């Protein structure tokens, strides 16, 4: 049980770091590049979160 908690914690830390990197990468893009991905600037955070955390 403790191992499950620890492995879940590690997985969440990794996902959080990946989310932060994704937000940073997408934030550096201009609006036309984001549009090619089907994103608006206001959707960056939720897109990155859903990509790396998914629906749990």
PDB file of N, CA, C and O in Angstrom:
ATOM      1  N   UNK A   1       0.820  -1.190   0.000  1.00  0.00           N
ATOM      2  CA  UNK A   1       0.000   0.000   0.000  1.00  0.00           C
ATOM      3  C   UNK A   1       0.865   1.255   0.000  1.00  0.00           C
ATOM      4  O   UNK A   1       0.574   2.201  -0.733  1.00  0.00           O
ATOM      5  N   UNK A   2       1.913   1.282   0.801  1.00  0.00           N
ATOM      6  CA  UNK A   2       2.805   2.438   0.827  1.00  0.00           C
ATOM      7  C   UNK A   2       3.505   2.592  -0.508  1.00  0.00           C
ATOM      8  O   UNK A   2       3.739   3.709  -0.970  1.00  0.00           O
ATOM      9  N   UNK A   3       3.842   1.451  -1.138  1.00  0.00           N
ATOM     10  CA  UNK A   3       4.500   1.519  -2.439  1.00  0.00           C
ATOM     11  C   UNK A   3       3.575   2.139  -3.481  1.00  0.00           C
ATOM     12  O   UNK A   3       4.023   2.938  -4.303  1.00  0.00           O
ATOM     13  N   UNK A   4       2.298   1.785  -3.458  1.00  0.00           N
ATOM     14  CA  UNK A   4       1.333   2.361  -4.394  1.00  0.00           C
ATOM     15  C   UNK A   4       1.242   3.868  -4.223  1.00  0.00           C
ATOM     16  O   UNK A   4       1.187   4.611  -5.204  1.00  0.00           O
ATOM     17  N   UNK A   5       1.226   4.313  -2.982  1.00  0.00           N
ATOM     18  CA  UNK A   5       1.182   5.746  -2.703  1.00  0.00           C
ATOM     19  C   UNK A   5       2.429   6.427  -3.247  1.00  0.00           C
ATOM     20  O   UNK A   5       2.340   7.463  -3.904  1.00  0.00           O
ATOM     21  N   UNK A   6       3.594   5.843  -2.971  1.00  0.00           N
ATOM     22  CA  UNK A   6       4.858   6.432  -3.413  1.00  0.00           C
ATOM     23  C   UNK A   6       4.950   6.449  -4.935  1.00  0.00           C
ATOM     24  O   UNK A   6       5.330   7.463  -5.521  1.00  0.00           O
ATOM     25  N   UNK A   7       4.609   5.340  -5.578  1.00  0.00           N
ATOM     26  CA  UNK A   7       4.698   5.300  -7.042  1.00  0.00           C
ATOM     27  C   UNK A   7       3.699   6.272  -7.673  1.00  0.00           C
ATOM     28  O   UNK A   7       3.996   6.879  -8.702  1.00  0.00           O
ATOM     29  N   UNK A   8       2.528   6.424  -7.071  1.00  0.00           N
ATOM     30  CA  UNK A   8       1.555   7.407  -7.550  1.00  0.00           C
ATOM     31  C   UNK A   8       2.064   8.819  -7.386  1.00  0.00           C
ATOM     32  O   UNK A   8       1.859   9.664  -8.257  1.00  0.00           O
ATOM     33  N   UNK A   9       2.724   9.080  -6.278  1.00  0.00           N
ATOM     34  CA  UNK A   9       3.303  10.399  -6.022  1.00  0.00           C
ATOM     35  C   UNK A   9       4.373  10.715  -7.058  1.00  0.00           C
ATOM     36  O   UNK A   9       4.397  11.809  -7.621  1.00  0.00           O
ATOM     37  N   UNK A  10       5.256   9.753  -7.308  1.00  0.00           N
ATOM     38  CA  UNK A  10       6.323   9.953  -8.294  1.00  0.00           C
ATOM     39  C   UNK A  10       5.729  10.188  -9.683  1.00  0.00           C
ATOM     40  O   UNK A  10       6.186  11.062 -10.419  1.00  0.00           O
ATOM     41  N   UNK A  11       4.713   9.408 -10.034  1.00  0.00           N
ATOM     42  CA  UNK A  11       4.052   9.575 -11.326  1.00  0.00           C
ATOM     43  C   UNK A  11       3.446  10.974 -11.451  1.00  0.00           C
ATOM     44  O   UNK A  11       3.540  11.599 -12.508  1.00  0.00           O
ATOM     45  N   UNK A  12       2.826  11.465 -10.376  1.00  0.00           N
ATOM     46  CA  UNK A  12       2.224  12.794 -10.406  1.00  0.00           C
ATOM     47  C   UNK A  12       3.275  13.895 -10.495  1.00  0.00           C
ATOM     48  O   UNK A  12       3.061  14.903 -11.169  1.00  0.00           O
ATOM     49  N   UNK A  13       4.399  13.714  -9.825  1.00  0.00           N
ATOM     50  CA  UNK A  13       5.481  14.704  -9.911  1.00  0.00           C
ATOM     51  C   UNK A  13       6.008  14.767 -11.340  1.00  0.00           C
ATOM     52  O   UNK A  13       6.237  15.851 -11.878  1.00  0.00           O
ATOM     53  N   UNK A  14       6.197  13.612 -11.944  1.00  0.00           N
ATOM     54  CA  UNK A  14       6.662  13.583 -13.341  1.00  0.00           C
ATOM     55  C   UNK A  14       5.652  14.246 -14.267  1.00  0.00           C
ATOM     56  O   UNK A  14       6.026  15.016 -15.152  1.00  0.00           O
ATOM     57  N   UNK A  15       4.389  13.951 -14.066  1.00  0.00           N
ATOM     58  CA  UNK A  15       3.343  14.557 -14.903  1.00  0.00           C
ATOM     59  C   UNK A  15       3.301  16.065 -14.708  1.00  0.00           C
ATOM     60  O   UNK A  15       3.101  16.807 -15.670  1.00  0.00           O
ATOM     61  N   UNK A  16       3.487  16.526 -13.482  1.00  0.00           N
ATOM     62  CA  UNK A  16       3.489  17.966 -13.208  1.00  0.00           C
ATOM     63  C   UNK A  16       4.657  18.649 -13.903  1.00  0.00           C
ATOM     64  O   UNK A  16       4.500  19.732 -14.467  1.00  0.00           O
ATOM     65  N   UNK A  17       5.824  18.023 -13.865  1.00  0.00           N
ATOM     66  CA  UNK A  17       6.990  18.591 -14.546  1.00  0.00           C
ATOM     67  C   UNK A  17       6.781  18.623 -16.057  1.00  0.00           C
ATOM     68  O   UNK A  17       7.129  19.602 -16.717  1.00  0.00           O
ATOM     69  N   UNK A  18       6.214  17.557 -16.596  1.00  0.00           N
ATOM     70  CA  UNK A  18       5.934  17.513 -18.030  1.00  0.00           C
ATOM     71  C   UNK A  18       4.902  18.563 -18.422  1.00  0.00           C
ATOM     72  O   UNK A  18       5.014  19.188 -19.477  1.00  0.00           O
ATOM     73  N   UNK A  19       3.908  18.754 -17.579  1.00  0.00           N
ATOM     74  CA  UNK A  19       2.885  19.765 -17.824  1.00  0.00           C
ATOM     75  C   UNK A  19       3.508  21.148 -17.857  1.00  0.00           C
ATOM     76  O   UNK A  19       3.206  21.945 -18.745  1.00  0.00           O
ATOM     77  N   UNK A  20       4.377  21.441 -16.896  1.00  0.00           N
ATOM     78  CA  UNK A  20       5.033  22.748 -16.842  1.00  0.00           C
ATOM     79  C   UNK A  20       5.885  22.991 -18.087  1.00  0.00           C
ATOM     80  O   UNK A  20       5.887  24.092 -18.637  1.00  0.00           O
ATOM     81  N   UNK A  21       6.604  21.969 -18.527  1.00  0.00           N
ATOM     82  CA  UNK A  21       7.423  22.105 -19.736  1.00  0.00           C
ATOM     83  C   UNK A  21       6.555  22.332 -20.966  1.00  0.00           C
ATOM     84  O   UNK A  21       6.899  23.127 -21.841  1.00  0.00           O
ATOM     85  N   UNK A  22       5.428  21.629 -21.026  1.00  0.00           N
ATOM     86  CA  UNK A  22       4.503  21.785 -22.158  1.00  0.00           C
ATOM     87  C   UNK A  22       3.911  23.187 -22.173  1.00  0.00           C
ATOM     88  O   UNK A  22       3.815  23.804 -23.234  1.00  0.00           O
ATOM     89  N   UNK A  23       3.517  23.696 -21.017  1.00  0.00           N
ATOM     90  CA  UNK A  23       2.973  25.056 -20.934  1.00  0.00           C
ATOM     91  C   UNK A  23       4.028  26.064 -21.387  1.00  0.00           C
ATOM     92  O   UNK A  23       3.724  26.987 -22.142  1.00  0.00           O
ATOM     93  N   UNK A  24       5.247  25.888 -20.935  1.00  0.00           N
ATOM     94  CA  UNK A  24       6.326  26.796 -21.330  1.00  0.00           C
ATOM     95  C   UNK A  24       6.549  26.754 -22.846  1.00  0.00           C
ATOM     96  O   UNK A  24       6.669  27.797 -23.488  1.00  0.00           O
ATOM     97  N   UNK A  25       6.604  25.554 -23.407  1.00  0.00           N
ATOM     98  CA  UNK A  25       6.827  25.391 -24.851  1.00  0.00           C
ATOM     99  C   UNK A  25       5.703  26.043 -25.659  1.00  0.00           C
ATOM    100  O   UNK A  25       5.960  26.783 -26.609  1.00  0.00           O
ATOM    101  N   UNK A  26       4.466  25.763 -25.276  1.00  0.00           N
ATOM    102  CA  UNK A  26       3.331  26.309 -26.016  1.00  0.00           C
ATOM    103  C   UNK A  26       3.217  27.824 -25.831  1.00  0.00           C
ATOM    104  O   UNK A  26       2.792  28.530 -26.745  1.00  0.00           O
ATOM    105  N   UNK A  27       3.590  28.316 -24.671  1.00  0.00           N
ATOM    106  CA  UNK A  27       3.505  29.756 -24.418  1.00  0.00           C
ATOM    107  C   UNK A  27       4.467  30.549 -25.296  1.00  0.00           C
ATOM    108  O   UNK A  27       4.228  31.720 -25.589  1.00  0.00           O
ATOM    109  N   UNK A  28       5.539  29.914 -25.707  1.00  0.00           N
ATOM    110  CA  UNK A  28       6.511  30.591 -26.573  1.00  0.00           C
ATOM    111  C   UNK A  28       6.056  30.655 -28.029  1.00  0.00           C
ATOM    112  O   UNK A  28       6.616  31.412 -28.823  1.00  0.00           O
ATOM    113  N   UNK A  29       5.041  29.864 -28.382  1.00  0.00           N
ATOM    114  CA  UNK A  29       4.548  29.854 -29.763  1.00  0.00           C
ATOM    115  C   UNK A  29       3.703  31.094 -30.046  1.00  0.00           C
ATOM    116  O   UNK A  29       3.081  31.666 -29.151  1.00  0.00           O
ATOM    117  N   UNK A  30       3.701  31.491 -31.319  1.00  0.00           N
ATOM    118  CA  UNK A  30       2.824  32.607 -31.680  1.00  0.00           C
ATOM    119  C   UNK A  30       1.411  32.064 -31.943  1.00  0.00           C
ATOM    120  O   UNK A  30       1.199  30.854 -32.016  1.00  0.00           O
ATOM    121  N   UNK A  31       0.471  32.969 -32.081  1.00  0.00           N
ATOM    122  CA  UNK A  31      -0.938  32.571 -32.197  1.00  0.00           C
ATOM    123  C   UNK A  31      -1.213  31.719 -33.428  1.00  0.00           C
ATOM    124  O   UNK A  31      -2.052  30.820 -33.376  1.00  0.00           O
ATOM    125  N   UNK A  32      -0.523  31.985 -34.536  1.00  0.00           N
ATOM    126  CA  UNK A  32      -0.774  31.181 -35.738  1.00  0.00           C
ATOM    127  C   UNK A  32      -0.255  29.754 -35.568  1.00  0.00           C
ATOM    128  O   UNK A  32      -0.871  28.815 -36.070  1.00  0.00           O
ATOM    129  N   UNK A  33       0.863  29.577 -34.870  1.00  0.00           N
ATOM    130  CA  UNK A  33       1.355  28.225 -34.594  1.00  0.00           C
ATOM    131  C   UNK A  33       0.408  27.474 -33.672  1.00  0.00           C
ATOM    132  O   UNK A  33       0.162  26.283 -33.860  1.00  0.00           O
ATOM    133  N   UNK A  34      -0.120  28.170 -32.683  1.00  0.00           N
ATOM    134  CA  UNK A  34      -1.098  27.544 -31.788  1.00  0.00           C
ATOM    135  C   UNK A  34      -2.360  27.154 -32.564  1.00  0.00           C
ATOM    136  O   UNK A  34      -2.927  26.084 -32.340  1.00  0.00           O
ATOM    137  N   UNK A  35      -2.789  28.022 -33.469  1.00  0.00           N
ATOM    138  CA  UNK A  35      -3.990  27.744 -34.258  1.00  0.00           C
ATOM    139  C   UNK A  35      -3.793  26.494 -35.121  1.00  0.00           C
ATOM    140  O   UNK A  35      -4.734  25.726 -35.317  1.00  0.00           O
ATOM    141  N   UNK A  36      -2.588  26.286 -35.632  1.00  0.00           N
ATOM    142  CA  UNK A  36      -2.316  25.076 -36.414  1.00  0.00           C
ATOM    143  C   UNK A  36      -2.469  23.819 -35.570  1.00  0.00           C
ATOM    144  O   UNK A  36      -2.782  22.746 -36.086  1.00  0.00           O
ATOM    145  N   UNK A  37      -2.245  23.962 -34.269  1.00  0.00           N
ATOM    146  CA  UNK A  37      -2.438  22.839 -33.345  1.00  0.00           C
ATOM    147  C   UNK A  37      -3.886  22.740 -32.869  1.00  0.00           C
ATOM    148  O   UNK A  37      -4.255  21.806 -32.158  1.00  0.00           O
ATOM    149  N   UNK A  38      -4.695  23.714 -33.270  1.00  0.00           N
ATOM    150  CA  UNK A  38      -6.093  23.735 -32.853  1.00  0.00           C
ATOM    151  C   UNK A  38      -6.284  24.325 -31.474  1.00  0.00           C
ATOM    152  O   UNK A  38      -7.257  24.014 -30.787  1.00  0.00           O
ATOM    153  N   UNK A  39      -5.351  25.183 -31.065  1.00  0.00           N
ATOM    154  CA  UNK A  39      -5.401  25.771 -29.725  1.00  0.00           C
ATOM    155  C   UNK A  39      -5.472  27.283 -29.776  1.00  0.00           C
ATOM    156  O   UNK A  39      -4.977  27.917 -30.708  1.00  0.00           O
ATOM    157  N   UNK A  40      -6.095  27.844 -28.763  1.00  0.00           N
ATOM    158  CA  UNK A  40      -6.026  29.276 -28.506  1.00  0.00           C
ATOM    159  C   UNK A  40      -5.153  29.459 -27.277  1.00  0.00           C
ATOM    160  O   UNK A  40      -4.996  28.535 -26.479  1.00  0.00           O
ATOM    161  N   UNK A  41      -4.595  30.626 -27.127  1.00  0.00           N
ATOM    162  CA  UNK A  41      -3.693  30.890 -26.009  1.00  0.00           C
ATOM    163  C   UNK A  41      -4.348  30.608 -24.652  1.00  0.00           C
ATOM    164  O   UNK A  41      -3.678  30.162 -23.721  1.00  0.00           O
ATOM    165  N   UNK A  42      -5.630  30.863 -24.541  1.00  0.00           N
ATOM    166  CA  UNK A  42      -6.332  30.645 -23.270  1.00  0.00           C
ATOM    167  C   UNK A  42      -6.505  29.169 -22.927  1.00  0.00           C
ATOM    168  O   UNK A  42      -6.861  28.835 -21.797  1.00  0.00           O
ATOM    169  N   UNK A  43      -6.256  28.283 -23.890  1.00  0.00           N
ATOM    170  CA  UNK A  43      -6.442  26.850 -23.686  1.00  0.00           C
ATOM    171  C   UNK A  43      -5.150  26.106 -23.347  1.00  0.00           C
ATOM    172  O   UNK A  43      -5.176  24.896 -23.118  1.00  0.00           O
ATOM    173  N   UNK A  44      -4.031  26.810 -23.313  1.00  0.00           N
ATOM    174  CA  UNK A  44      -2.731  26.161 -23.133  1.00  0.00           C
ATOM    175  C   UNK A  44      -2.670  25.354 -21.844  1.00  0.00           C
ATOM    176  O   UNK A  44      -2.297  24.181 -21.873  1.00  0.00           O
ATOM    177  N   UNK A  45      -3.021  25.946 -20.735  1.00  0.00           N
ATOM    178  CA  UNK A  45      -2.901  25.252 -19.442  1.00  0.00           C
ATOM    179  C   UNK A  45      -3.770  24.008 -19.371  1.00  0.00           C
ATOM    180  O   UNK A  45      -3.310  22.947 -18.949  1.00  0.00           O
ATOM    181  N   UNK A  46      -5.010  24.134 -19.777  1.00  0.00           N
ATOM    182  CA  UNK A  46      -5.899  22.964 -19.700  1.00  0.00           C
ATOM    183  C   UNK A  46      -5.464  21.881 -20.688  1.00  0.00           C
ATOM    184  O   UNK A  46      -5.568  20.692 -20.385  1.00  0.00           O
ATOM    185  N   UNK A  47      -4.983  22.278 -21.854  1.00  0.00           N
ATOM    186  CA  UNK A  47      -4.493  21.298 -22.824  1.00  0.00           C
ATOM    187  C   UNK A  47      -3.309  20.520 -22.245  1.00  0.00           C
ATOM    188  O   UNK A  47      -3.277  19.290 -22.302  1.00  0.00           O
ATOM    189  N   UNK A  48      -2.344  21.241 -21.691  1.00  0.00           N
ATOM    190  CA  UNK A  48      -1.149  20.587 -21.138  1.00  0.00           C
ATOM    191  C   UNK A  48      -1.521  19.691 -19.963  1.00  0.00           C
ATOM    192  O   UNK A  48      -1.004  18.580 -19.848  1.00  0.00           O
ATOM    193  N   UNK A  49      -2.403  20.156 -19.095  1.00  0.00           N
ATOM    194  CA  UNK A  49      -2.820  19.353 -17.950  1.00  0.00           C
ATOM    195  C   UNK A  49      -3.479  18.046 -18.411  1.00  0.00           C
ATOM    196  O   UNK A  49      -3.137  16.964 -17.934  1.00  0.00           O
ATOM    197  N   UNK A  50      -4.422  18.167 -19.338  1.00  0.00           N
ATOM    198  CA  UNK A  50      -5.131  16.980 -19.827  1.00  0.00           C
ATOM    199  C   UNK A  50      -4.189  16.024 -20.567  1.00  0.00           C
ATOM    200  O   UNK A  50      -4.346  14.805 -20.491  1.00  0.00           O
ATOM    201  N   UNK A  51      -3.228  16.578 -21.269  1.00  0.00           N
ATOM    202  CA  UNK A  51      -2.288  15.732 -22.007  1.00  0.00           C
ATOM    203  C   UNK A  51      -1.440  14.876 -21.054  1.00  0.00           C
ATOM    204  O   UNK A  51      -1.197  13.700 -21.324  1.00  0.00           O
ATOM    205  N   UNK A  52      -0.998  15.463 -19.951  1.00  0.00           N
ATOM    206  CA  UNK A  52      -0.067  14.755 -19.077  1.00  0.00           C
ATOM    207  C   UNK A  52      -0.708  14.084 -17.862  1.00  0.00           C
ATOM    208  O   UNK A  52      -0.145  13.150 -17.292  1.00  0.00           O
ATOM    209  N   UNK A  53      -1.874  14.561 -17.475  1.00  0.00           N
ATOM    210  CA  UNK A  53      -2.562  13.926 -16.360  1.00  0.00           C
ATOM    211  C   UNK A  53      -3.722  13.050 -16.831  1.00  0.00           C
ATOM    212  O   UNK A  53      -4.115  12.103 -16.152  1.00  0.00           O
ATOM    213  N   UNK A  54      -4.254  13.377 -17.987  1.00  0.00           N
ATOM    214  CA  UNK A  54      -5.377  12.604 -18.499  1.00  0.00           C
ATOM    215  C   UNK A  54      -6.557  12.648 -17.554  1.00  0.00           C
ATOM    216  O   UNK A  54      -6.576  13.445 -16.616  1.00  0.00           O
ATOM    217  N   UNK A  55      -7.502  11.833 -17.783  1.00  0.00           N
ATOM    218  CA  UNK A  55      -8.677  11.751 -16.898  1.00  0.00           C
ATOM    219  C   UNK A  55      -8.485  10.585 -15.964  1.00  0.00           C
ATOM    220  O   UNK A  55      -8.525   9.425 -16.373  1.00  0.00           O
ATOM    221  N   UNK A  56      -8.274  10.908 -14.694  1.00  0.00           N
ATOM    222  CA  UNK A  56      -8.065   9.859 -13.693  1.00  0.00           C
ATOM    223  C   UNK A  56      -9.244   9.762 -12.783  1.00  0.00           C
ATOM    224  O   UNK A  56      -9.255   8.933 -11.873  1.00  0.00           O
TER     225      UNK A  56
END
